[in-house]
Structure formats: structure tokens, C-alpha cells
Amino acid sequence: MKQRLQFFGAAPEIMKAVSALNKAVDECGLEASLLHLIKLRASQINGCSYCVEMHSREARRDGETEQRLYLVSAWKESPLFSDRERAAFAWTETVTKIADNGVSDELYARTLEHFSEEELVKLSVALGMINTWNRLCIPFQAIHPMPAANAA
């Protein structure tokens, strides 16, 4: 796969704003481990291989276990995630696929059992951010930061 364009070079001003929002999300006060997990899950849903690879690598770097990373896509059946992480995954899936059914009152109430209103806003902005990155990396075919295993 060949990268279609370098979006930072093609539109530097707006990408500067995107980067600033990304920095704000990373520094918003939510646990870094939680941010890694929701970014990974949203990227899996969206099929963004660039972001799946990057967020898996960053999570490992910050101490996440291989086993938990392998099970992010099957979080509903895995006992390895906390109730807070499970609530974040449910919110992540619903918000990422928001056109399917919107967000139910039941999910909203369940999520507020584990996140304050402020945290829920931060979580939602973090999801908007990763979905923005997915929507840049997929159509413009961002190149992986690591070479493919069978590249010549």
C-alpha cells in the first residue's frame, strides 16, 4: 500500500489544531492506560491498521500486558478488564458507531456509574479525536511507523 498524501503537509494549519486537541486529550486527566484501550478499540472498529499498531505499541510501552491487548476486541467475554474499563468500552463502541442506534438512556446512566460528567465529556472528546485520526489515516493510507514483516 502506498500513502496517498501527507495530511500534515497538505493542510498544516488545520493539522496544527488537530494536534493541539490531541495533546489536550492526552493531558485531560483520564488514565493513560484507559486512553490507550479506547483508542485501540475504536481503531479496531474502524479498521485503521495504522492506529491499531500505534496504540498497541504505545500501550505496551506504558506497561499494558500483551494478554489484555489481545483481548480488547473480545472485552465482553474477558474477565481482565475493570468495570470502569468495560463501561468505557461500551461507550467507545456506541459512540464510534453512533449512526447505528445513537446512545441509549440506559447506556448513558450505566456509564455515569463509572465516570463523572466531566470525565464523560473528556472520554467523548477522546473518542472524537481517535475517530478523527482514523478518518485521516484510512482514506489517505497512512504508512505504518514500522516496516511490514514481509516487505522486501
Residue pairs with C-beta under 8 A, 6 or more apart in sequence:
1 141
1 143
2 141
3 140
3 141
3 142
3 143
4 139
4 140
4 141
5 140
6 140
7 15
7 136
7 140
8 15
18 132
18 136
21 125
21 129
22 129
22 133
24 125
25 35
25 122
25 125
25 126
25 129
26 32
26 35
28 122
28 125
28 126
29 119
29 122
30 119
30 122
30 123
30 126
32 62
33 59
33 62
33 63
33 64
34 84
34 85
34 88
35 126
36 55
36 58
36 59
36 62
36 64
37 59
37 64
37 68
37 72
37 81
37 85
37 88
37 89
38 88
38 89
38 92
38 123
38 126
38 127
38 130
39 51
39 55
39 126
39 130
40 51
40 52
40 55
40 56
40 59
40 69
40 72
41 72
41 73
41 75
41 89
41 92
41 93
41 96
42 92
42 96
42 127
42 130
42 131
42 134
43 51
43 52
43 55
43 130
43 133
43 134
44 52
44 72
44 73
45 92
45 93
45 96
45 97
46 96
46 131
46 134
46 135
46 138
47 138
48 133
48 134
48 137
48 138
49 144
50 137
50 138
50 142
50 143
50 144
51 130
51 133
51 134
51 137
53 144
53 145
53 146
54 145
56 69
57 145
57 146
59 69
60 66
60 69
67 80
68 78
68 80
68 81
71 78
71 80
71 81
72 89
75 81
75 85
75 86
75 89
76 86
76 89
81 89
83 114
84 114
84 115
87 110
87 111
87 113
87 114
87 115
88 111
88 114
88 115
88 123
90 107
90 110
90 111
91 107
91 111
91 120
91 123
91 124
91 127
92 127
94 101
94 103
94 104
94 107
95 103
95 124
95 127
96 127
96 131
111 120
112 120
115 123
136 142
